[in-house]
Amino acid sequence: MSFEDETGRRRSKSEPGQESDTPVPSKPRRKRSSSPEVGHALRAAYQQAVNEDIPPEMLDLLGKLG
């Protein structure tokens, strides 16, 4: 939502107490770890989930929907 201020400039509606002309400071970014163990563990967990069989009850429910 936007509006014109007393000088006639169009401004976006901002939160109370927050000026829209001032830049919002960004959060500092975290450095990535140099150890790839977490990435490998996540990939392995994902691959296990992908390789799991679908339970027959779920296949039955999906068959009833389609």
PDB file of N, CA, C and O in Angstrom:
ATOM      1  N   MET A   1       0.841  -1.157   0.000  1.00  0.00           N
ATOM      2  CA  MET A   1       0.000   0.000   0.000  1.00  0.00           C
ATOM      3  C   MET A   1       0.892   1.226   0.000  1.00  0.00           C
ATOM      4  O   MET A   1       1.914   1.236   0.686  1.00  0.00           O
ATOM      5  N   SER A   2       0.538   2.258  -0.745  1.00  0.00           N
ATOM      6  CA  SER A   2       1.355   3.456  -0.779  1.00  0.00           C
ATOM      7  C   SER A   2       0.480   4.682  -0.592  1.00  0.00           C
ATOM      8  O   SER A   2      -0.736   4.628  -0.773  1.00  0.00           O
ATOM      9  N   PHE A   3       1.104   5.768  -0.233  1.00  0.00           N
ATOM     10  CA  PHE A   3       0.394   7.022  -0.026  1.00  0.00           C
ATOM     11  C   PHE A   3       1.356   8.166  -0.295  1.00  0.00           C
ATOM     12  O   PHE A   3       2.564   7.958  -0.406  1.00  0.00           O
ATOM     13  N   GLU A   4       0.829   9.349  -0.397  1.00  0.00           N
ATOM     14  CA  GLU A   4       1.666  10.526  -0.600  1.00  0.00           C
ATOM     15  C   GLU A   4       1.860  11.225   0.732  1.00  0.00           C
ATOM     16  O   GLU A   4       0.917  11.406   1.502  1.00  0.00           O
ATOM     17  N   ASP A   5       3.126  11.622   0.994  1.00  0.00           N
ATOM     18  CA  ASP A   5       3.380  12.365   2.224  1.00  0.00           C
ATOM     19  C   ASP A   5       3.108  13.844   1.992  1.00  0.00           C
ATOM     20  O   ASP A   5       2.615  14.225   0.931  1.00  0.00           O
ATOM     21  N   GLU A   6       3.425  14.677   2.974  1.00  0.00           N
ATOM     22  CA  GLU A   6       3.100  16.100   2.891  1.00  0.00           C
ATOM     23  C   GLU A   6       3.846  16.817   1.769  1.00  0.00           C
ATOM     24  O   GLU A   6       3.436  17.905   1.365  1.00  0.00           O
ATOM     25  N   THR A   7       4.935  16.232   1.253  1.00  0.00           N
ATOM     26  CA  THR A   7       5.667  16.850   0.148  1.00  0.00           C
ATOM     27  C   THR A   7       5.173  16.362  -1.202  1.00  0.00           C
ATOM     28  O   THR A   7       5.650  16.827  -2.238  1.00  0.00           O
ATOM     29  N   GLY A   8       4.225  15.429  -1.209  1.00  0.00           N
ATOM     30  CA  GLY A   8       3.681  14.912  -2.462  1.00  0.00           C
ATOM     31  C   GLY A   8       4.412  13.691  -2.987  1.00  0.00           C
ATOM     32  O   GLY A   8       4.062  13.164  -4.043  1.00  0.00           O
ATOM     33  N   ARG A   9       5.443  13.228  -2.248  1.00  0.00           N
ATOM     34  CA  ARG A   9       6.153  12.020  -2.682  1.00  0.00           C
ATOM     35  C   ARG A   9       5.349  10.786  -2.311  1.00  0.00           C
ATOM     36  O   ARG A   9       4.732  10.728  -1.247  1.00  0.00           O
ATOM     37  N   ARG A  10       5.361   9.790  -3.208  1.00  0.00           N
ATOM     38  CA  ARG A  10       4.678   8.533  -2.912  1.00  0.00           C
ATOM     39  C   ARG A  10       5.588   7.691  -2.034  1.00  0.00           C
ATOM     40  O   ARG A  10       6.779   7.549  -2.310  1.00  0.00           O
ATOM     41  N   ARG A  11       5.014   7.135  -0.975  1.00  0.00           N
ATOM     42  CA  ARG A  11       5.751   6.294  -0.048  1.00  0.00           C
ATOM     43  C   ARG A  11       4.973   5.030   0.216  1.00  0.00           C
ATOM     44  O   ARG A  11       3.745   5.010   0.132  1.00  0.00           O
ATOM     45  N   SER A  12       5.696   3.976   0.535  1.00  0.00           N
ATOM     46  CA  SER A  12       5.048   2.721   0.924  1.00  0.00           C
ATOM     47  C   SER A  12       4.690   2.798   2.382  1.00  0.00           C
ATOM     48  O   SER A  12       5.362   3.463   3.170  1.00  0.00           O
ATOM     49  N   LYS A  13       3.613   2.106   2.737  1.00  0.00           N
ATOM     50  CA  LYS A  13       3.219   2.047   4.135  1.00  0.00           C
ATOM     51  C   LYS A  13       4.248   1.212   4.873  1.00  0.00           C
ATOM     52  O   LYS A  13       4.611   0.125   4.421  1.00  0.00           O
ATOM     53  N   SER A  14       4.718   1.709   6.001  1.00  0.00           N
ATOM     54  CA  SER A  14       5.711   0.983   6.779  1.00  0.00           C
ATOM     55  C   SER A  14       5.167   0.725   8.166  1.00  0.00           C
ATOM     56  O   SER A  14       4.127   1.253   8.558  1.00  0.00           O
ATOM     57  N   GLU A  15       5.888  -0.093   8.892  1.00  0.00           N
ATOM     58  CA  GLU A  15       5.507  -0.400  10.265  1.00  0.00           C
ATOM     59  C   GLU A  15       5.626   0.872  11.101  1.00  0.00           C
ATOM     60  O   GLU A  15       6.430   1.745  10.778  1.00  0.00           O
ATOM     61  N   PRO A  16       4.841   0.987  12.163  1.00  0.00           N
ATOM     62  CA  PRO A  16       4.959   2.162  13.027  1.00  0.00           C
ATOM     63  C   PRO A  16       6.373   2.324  13.551  1.00  0.00           C
ATOM     64  O   PRO A  16       6.983   1.368  14.029  1.00  0.00           O
ATOM     65  N   GLY A  17       6.889   3.541  13.457  1.00  0.00           N
ATOM     66  CA  GLY A  17       8.222   3.826  13.946  1.00  0.00           C
ATOM     67  C   GLY A  17       9.327   3.461  12.993  1.00  0.00           C
ATOM     68  O   GLY A  17      10.501   3.617  13.327  1.00  0.00           O
ATOM     69  N   GLN A  18       8.985   2.973  11.801  1.00  0.00           N
ATOM     70  CA  GLN A  18      10.002   2.581  10.837  1.00  0.00           C
ATOM     71  C   GLN A  18       9.886   3.485   9.622  1.00  0.00           C
ATOM     72  O   GLN A  18       8.813   3.580   9.025  1.00  0.00           O
ATOM     73  N   GLU A  19      10.964   4.146   9.249  1.00  0.00           N
ATOM     74  CA  GLU A  19      10.963   5.011   8.084  1.00  0.00           C
ATOM     75  C   GLU A  19      11.242   4.170   6.844  1.00  0.00           C
ATOM     76  O   GLU A  19      12.113   3.301   6.866  1.00  0.00           O
ATOM     77  N   SER A  20      10.512   4.421   5.770  1.00  0.00           N
ATOM     78  CA  SER A  20      10.711   3.635   4.559  1.00  0.00           C
ATOM     79  C   SER A  20      11.907   4.116   3.762  1.00  0.00           C
ATOM     80  O   SER A  20      12.391   3.388   2.895  1.00  0.00           O
ATOM     81  N   ASP A  21      12.416   5.353   4.032  1.00  0.00           N
ATOM     82  CA  ASP A  21      13.550   5.882   3.293  1.00  0.00           C
ATOM     83  C   ASP A  21      14.883   5.362   3.807  1.00  0.00           C
ATOM     84  O   ASP A  21      15.888   5.436   3.100  1.00  0.00           O
ATOM     85  N   THR A  22      14.909   4.834   5.034  1.00  0.00           N
ATOM     86  CA  THR A  22      16.152   4.333   5.593  1.00  0.00           C
ATOM     87  C   THR A  22      16.314   2.867   5.223  1.00  0.00           C
ATOM     88  O   THR A  22      15.344   2.110   5.263  1.00  0.00           O
ATOM     89  N   PRO A  23      17.526   2.457   4.864  1.00  0.00           N
ATOM     90  CA  PRO A  23      17.730   1.043   4.510  1.00  0.00           C
ATOM     91  C   PRO A  23      17.581   0.158   5.733  1.00  0.00           C
ATOM     92  O   PRO A  23      17.979   0.529   6.837  1.00  0.00           O
ATOM     93  N   VAL A  24      17.009  -1.006   5.524  1.00  0.00           N
ATOM     94  CA  VAL A  24      16.834  -1.978   6.606  1.00  0.00           C
ATOM     95  C   VAL A  24      18.124  -2.768   6.710  1.00  0.00           C
ATOM     96  O   VAL A  24      18.559  -3.366   5.726  1.00  0.00           O
ATOM     97  N   PRO A  25      18.748  -2.784   7.885  1.00  0.00           N
ATOM     98  CA  PRO A  25      19.996  -3.539   8.011  1.00  0.00           C
ATOM     99  C   PRO A  25      19.729  -5.026   7.835  1.00  0.00           C
ATOM    100  O   PRO A  25      18.774  -5.566   8.393  1.00  0.00           O
ATOM    101  N   SER A  26      20.578  -5.681   7.057  1.00  0.00           N
ATOM    102  CA  SER A  26      20.395  -7.111   6.834  1.00  0.00           C
ATOM    103  C   SER A  26      21.067  -7.889   7.959  1.00  0.00           C
ATOM    104  O   SER A  26      21.997  -7.409   8.607  1.00  0.00           O
ATOM    105  N   LYS A  27      20.570  -9.099   8.169  1.00  0.00           N
ATOM    106  CA  LYS A  27      21.149  -9.958   9.190  1.00  0.00           C
ATOM    107  C   LYS A  27      22.500 -10.466   8.690  1.00  0.00           C
ATOM    108  O   LYS A  27      22.655 -10.742   7.500  1.00  0.00           O
ATOM    109  N   PRO A  28      23.464 -10.589   9.573  1.00  0.00           N
ATOM    110  CA  PRO A  28      24.753 -11.120   9.132  1.00  0.00           C
ATOM    111  C   PRO A  28      24.602 -12.572   8.695  1.00  0.00           C
ATOM    112  O   PRO A  28      23.903 -13.351   9.345  1.00  0.00           O
ATOM    113  N   ARG A  29      25.246 -12.929   7.612  1.00  0.00           N
ATOM    114  CA  ARG A  29      25.159 -14.291   7.100  1.00  0.00           C
ATOM    115  C   ARG A  29      26.143 -15.176   7.850  1.00  0.00           C
ATOM    116  O   ARG A  29      27.249 -14.767   8.200  1.00  0.00           O
ATOM    117  N   ARG A  30      25.697 -16.397   8.081  1.00  0.00           N
ATOM    118  CA  ARG A  30      26.577 -17.365   8.738  1.00  0.00           C
ATOM    119  C   ARG A  30      27.537 -17.930   7.702  1.00  0.00           C
ATOM    120  O   ARG A  30      27.180 -18.124   6.540  1.00  0.00           O
ATOM    121  N   LYS A  31      28.747 -18.187   8.142  1.00  0.00           N
ATOM    122  CA  LYS A  31      29.711 -18.833   7.270  1.00  0.00           C
ATOM    123  C   LYS A  31      29.376 -20.308   7.178  1.00  0.00           C
ATOM    124  O   LYS A  31      28.958 -20.927   8.158  1.00  0.00           O
ATOM    125  N   ARG A  32      29.561 -20.859   6.004  1.00  0.00           N
ATOM    126  CA  ARG A  32      29.367 -22.296   5.850  1.00  0.00           C
ATOM    127  C   ARG A  32      30.547 -23.029   6.452  1.00  0.00           C
ATOM    128  O   ARG A  32      31.692 -22.583   6.389  1.00  0.00           O
ATOM    129  N   SER A  33      30.229 -24.158   7.031  1.00  0.00           N
ATOM    130  CA  SER A  33      31.274 -24.973   7.633  1.00  0.00           C
ATOM    131  C   SER A  33      32.116 -25.597   6.532  1.00  0.00           C
ATOM    132  O   SER A  33      31.614 -25.907   5.451  1.00  0.00           O
ATOM    133  N   SER A  34      33.370 -25.775   6.808  1.00  0.00           N
ATOM    134  CA  SER A  34      34.248 -26.386   5.816  1.00  0.00           C
ATOM    135  C   SER A  34      34.147 -27.906   5.832  1.00  0.00           C
ATOM    136  O   SER A  34      34.717 -28.576   4.972  1.00  0.00           O
ATOM    137  N   SER A  35      33.411 -28.462   6.823  1.00  0.00           N
ATOM    138  CA  SER A  35      33.273 -29.911   6.896  1.00  0.00           C
ATOM    139  C   SER A  35      31.975 -30.335   6.207  1.00  0.00           C
ATOM    140  O   SER A  35      30.905 -29.814   6.523  1.00  0.00           O
ATOM    141  N   PRO A  36      32.064 -31.264   5.281  1.00  0.00           N
ATOM    142  CA  PRO A  36      30.895 -31.676   4.495  1.00  0.00           C
ATOM    143  C   PRO A  36      30.055 -32.776   5.139  1.00  0.00           C
ATOM    144  O   PRO A  36      29.170 -33.321   4.479  1.00  0.00           O
ATOM    145  N   GLU A  37      30.299 -33.122   6.405  1.00  0.00           N
ATOM    146  CA  GLU A  37      29.593 -34.241   7.033  1.00  0.00           C
ATOM    147  C   GLU A  37      28.085 -34.016   7.082  1.00  0.00           C
ATOM    148  O   GLU A  37      27.318 -34.948   6.843  1.00  0.00           O
ATOM    149  N   VAL A  38      27.651 -32.808   7.385  1.00  0.00           N
ATOM    150  CA  VAL A  38      26.218 -32.527   7.486  1.00  0.00           C
ATOM    151  C   VAL A  38      25.557 -32.705   6.124  1.00  0.00           C
ATOM    152  O   VAL A  38      24.486 -33.304   6.026  1.00  0.00           O
ATOM    153  N   GLY A  39      26.177 -32.200   5.097  1.00  0.00           N
ATOM    154  CA  GLY A  39      25.633 -32.355   3.751  1.00  0.00           C
ATOM    155  C   GLY A  39      25.516 -33.810   3.337  1.00  0.00           C
ATOM    156  O   GLY A  39      24.512 -34.225   2.759  1.00  0.00           O
ATOM    157  N   HIS A  40      26.544 -34.577   3.637  1.00  0.00           N
ATOM    158  CA  HIS A  40      26.511 -36.007   3.311  1.00  0.00           C
ATOM    159  C   HIS A  40      25.409 -36.717   4.088  1.00  0.00           C
ATOM    160  O   HIS A  40      24.708 -37.567   3.540  1.00  0.00           O
ATOM    161  N   ALA A  41      25.252 -36.368   5.372  1.00  0.00           N
ATOM    162  CA  ALA A  41      24.218 -37.006   6.191  1.00  0.00           C
ATOM    163  C   ALA A  41      22.824 -36.660   5.662  1.00  0.00           C
ATOM    164  O   ALA A  41      21.946 -37.522   5.617  1.00  0.00           O
ATOM    165  N   LEU A  42      22.620 -35.412   5.266  1.00  0.00           N
ATOM    166  CA  LEU A  42      21.308 -35.024   4.719  1.00  0.00           C
ATOM    167  C   LEU A  42      21.022 -35.734   3.395  1.00  0.00           C
ATOM    168  O   LEU A  42      19.905 -36.194   3.158  1.00  0.00           O
ATOM    169  N   ARG A  43      22.027 -35.818   2.546  1.00  0.00           N
ATOM    170  CA  ARG A  43      21.834 -36.521   1.268  1.00  0.00           C
ATOM    171  C   ARG A  43      21.524 -37.997   1.491  1.00  0.00           C
ATOM    172  O   ARG A  43      20.679 -38.564   0.798  1.00  0.00           O
ATOM    173  N   ALA A  44      22.194 -38.618   2.444  1.00  0.00           N
ATOM    174  CA  ALA A  44      21.952 -40.030   2.739  1.00  0.00           C
ATOM    175  C   ALA A  44      20.540 -40.227   3.285  1.00  0.00           C
ATOM    176  O   ALA A  44      19.857 -41.175   2.898  1.00  0.00           O
ATOM    177  N   ALA A  45      20.094 -39.338   4.186  1.00  0.00           N
ATOM    178  CA  ALA A  45      18.739 -39.454   4.732  1.00  0.00           C
ATOM    179  C   ALA A  45      17.699 -39.269   3.631  1.00  0.00           C
ATOM    180  O   ALA A  45      16.699 -39.986   3.595  1.00  0.00           O
ATOM    181  N   TYR A  46      17.929 -38.313   2.733  1.00  0.00           N
ATOM    182  CA  TYR A  46      17.009 -38.089   1.618  1.00  0.00           C
ATOM    183  C   TYR A  46      16.957 -39.321   0.718  1.00  0.00           C
ATOM    184  O   TYR A  46      15.876 -39.753   0.319  1.00  0.00           O
ATOM    185  N   GLN A  47      18.114 -39.884   0.398  1.00  0.00           N
ATOM    186  CA  GLN A  47      18.154 -41.048  -0.481  1.00  0.00           C
ATOM    187  C   GLN A  47      17.443 -42.235   0.153  1.00  0.00           C
ATOM    188  O   GLN A  47      16.783 -43.000  -0.551  1.00  0.00           O
ATOM    189  N   GLN A  48      17.561 -42.407   1.467  1.00  0.00           N
ATOM    190  CA  GLN A  48      16.844 -43.485   2.151  1.00  0.00           C
ATOM    191  C   GLN A  48      15.334 -43.276   2.036  1.00  0.00           C
ATOM    192  O   GLN A  48      14.592 -44.229   1.799  1.00  0.00           O
ATOM    193  N   ALA A  49      14.883 -42.045   2.200  1.00  0.00           N
ATOM    194  CA  ALA A  49      13.449 -41.758   2.105  1.00  0.00           C
ATOM    195  C   ALA A  49      12.941 -42.014   0.694  1.00  0.00           C
ATOM    196  O   ALA A  49      11.839 -42.531   0.515  1.00  0.00           O
ATOM    197  N   VAL A  50      13.734 -41.656  -0.306  1.00  0.00           N
ATOM    198  CA  VAL A  50      13.334 -41.872  -1.697  1.00  0.00           C
ATOM    199  C   VAL A  50      13.245 -43.362  -2.012  1.00  0.00           C
ATOM    200  O   VAL A  50      12.366 -43.789  -2.760  1.00  0.00           O
ATOM    201  N   ASN A  51      14.142 -44.145  -1.450  1.00  0.00           N
ATOM    202  CA  ASN A  51      14.198 -45.577  -1.747  1.00  0.00           C
ATOM    203  C   ASN A  51      13.197 -46.410  -0.953  1.00  0.00           C
ATOM    204  O   ASN A  51      13.025 -47.594  -1.241  1.00  0.00           O
ATOM    205  N   GLU A  52      12.527 -45.814   0.049  1.00  0.00           N
ATOM    206  CA  GLU A  52      11.562 -46.578   0.839  1.00  0.00           C
ATOM    207  C   GLU A  52      10.365 -46.988  -0.015  1.00  0.00           C
ATOM    208  O   GLU A  52       9.942 -46.263  -0.915  1.00  0.00           O
ATOM    209  N   ASP A  53       9.831 -48.174   0.292  1.00  0.00           N
ATOM    210  CA  ASP A  53       8.613 -48.628  -0.380  1.00  0.00           C
ATOM    211  C   ASP A  53       7.414 -47.862   0.168  1.00  0.00           C
ATOM    212  O   ASP A  53       7.391 -47.468   1.334  1.00  0.00           O
ATOM    213  N   ILE A  54       6.420 -47.659  -0.693  1.00  0.00           N
ATOM    214  CA  ILE A  54       5.187 -47.009  -0.262  1.00  0.00           C
ATOM    215  C   ILE A  54       4.316 -48.071   0.385  1.00  0.00           C
ATOM    216  O   ILE A  54       4.087 -49.125  -0.208  1.00  0.00           O
ATOM    217  N   PRO A  55       3.821 -47.810   1.601  1.00  0.00           N
ATOM    218  CA  PRO A  55       3.002 -48.809   2.290  1.00  0.00           C
ATOM    219  C   PRO A  55       1.721 -49.122   1.495  1.00  0.00           C
ATOM    220  O   PRO A  55       1.149 -48.232   0.865  1.00  0.00           O
ATOM    221  N   PRO A  56       1.275 -50.388   1.526  1.00  0.00           N
ATOM    222  CA  PRO A  56       0.079 -50.776   0.777  1.00  0.00           C
ATOM    223  C   PRO A  56      -1.152 -49.945   1.161  1.00  0.00           C
ATOM    224  O   PRO A  56      -2.001 -49.671   0.313  1.00  0.00           O
ATOM    225  N   GLU A  57      -1.252 -49.546   2.431  1.00  0.00           N
ATOM    226  CA  GLU A  57      -2.405 -48.747   2.862  1.00  0.00           C
ATOM    227  C   GLU A  57      -2.427 -47.398   2.141  1.00  0.00           C
ATOM    228  O   GLU A  57      -3.491 -46.902   1.769  1.00  0.00           O
ATOM    229  N   MET A  58      -1.259 -46.816   1.950  1.00  0.00           N
ATOM    230  CA  MET A  58      -1.158 -45.534   1.262  1.00  0.00           C
ATOM    231  C   MET A  58      -1.506 -45.693  -0.217  1.00  0.00           C
ATOM    232  O   MET A  58      -2.195 -44.855  -0.799  1.00  0.00           O
ATOM    233  N   LEU A  59      -1.017 -46.782  -0.815  1.00  0.00           N
ATOM    234  CA  LEU A  59      -1.353 -47.050  -2.224  1.00  0.00           C
ATOM    235  C   LEU A  59      -2.852 -47.245  -2.384  1.00  0.00           C
ATOM    236  O   LEU A  59      -3.432 -46.797  -3.373  1.00  0.00           O
ATOM    237  N   ASP A  60      -3.494 -47.918  -1.409  1.00  0.00           N
ATOM    238  CA  ASP A  60      -4.930 -48.124  -1.455  1.00  0.00           C
ATOM    239  C   ASP A  60      -5.668 -46.789  -1.387  1.00  0.00           C
ATOM    240  O   ASP A  60      -6.600 -46.550  -2.156  1.00  0.00           O
ATOM    241  N   LEU A  61      -5.249 -45.920  -0.463  1.00  0.00           N
ATOM    242  CA  LEU A  61      -5.881 -44.600  -0.341  1.00  0.00           C
ATOM    243  C   LEU A  61      -5.700 -43.769  -1.607  1.00  0.00           C
ATOM    244  O   LEU A  61      -6.625 -43.094  -2.058  1.00  0.00           O
ATOM    245  N   LEU A  62      -4.491 -43.828  -2.177  1.00  0.00           N
ATOM    246  CA  LEU A  62      -4.252 -43.080  -3.420  1.00  0.00           C
ATOM    247  C   LEU A  62      -5.096 -43.631  -4.565  1.00  0.00           C
ATOM    248  O   LEU A  62      -5.561 -42.875  -5.418  1.00  0.00           O
ATOM    249  N   GLY A  63      -5.295 -44.955  -4.583  1.00  0.00           N
ATOM    250  CA  GLY A  63      -6.140 -45.563  -5.612  1.00  0.00           C
ATOM    251  C   GLY A  63      -7.599 -45.118  -5.492  1.00  0.00           C
ATOM    252  O   GLY A  63      -8.288 -44.948  -6.497  1.00  0.00           O
ATOM    253  N   LYS A  64      -8.061 -44.934  -4.255  1.00  0.00           N
ATOM    254  CA  LYS A  64      -9.433 -44.462  -4.047  1.00  0.00           C
ATOM    255  C   LYS A  64      -9.620 -43.013  -4.467  1.00  0.00           C
ATOM    256  O   LYS A  64     -10.715 -42.624  -4.874  1.00  0.00           O
ATOM    257  N   LEU A  65      -8.575 -42.218  -4.375  1.00  0.00           N
ATOM    258  CA  LEU A  65      -8.669 -40.816  -4.800  1.00  0.00           C
ATOM    259  C   LEU A  65      -8.701 -40.676  -6.319  1.00  0.00           C
ATOM    260  O   LEU A  65      -9.359 -39.786  -6.858  1.00  0.00           O
ATOM    261  N   GLY A  66      -7.990 -41.555  -6.994  1.00  0.00           N
ATOM    262  CA  GLY A  66      -7.846 -41.414  -8.455  1.00  0.00           C
ATOM    263  C   GLY A  66      -8.857 -42.155  -9.167  1.00  0.00           C
ATOM    264  O   GLY A  66      -8.879 -42.144 -10.398  1.00  0.00           O
TER     265      GLY A  66
END
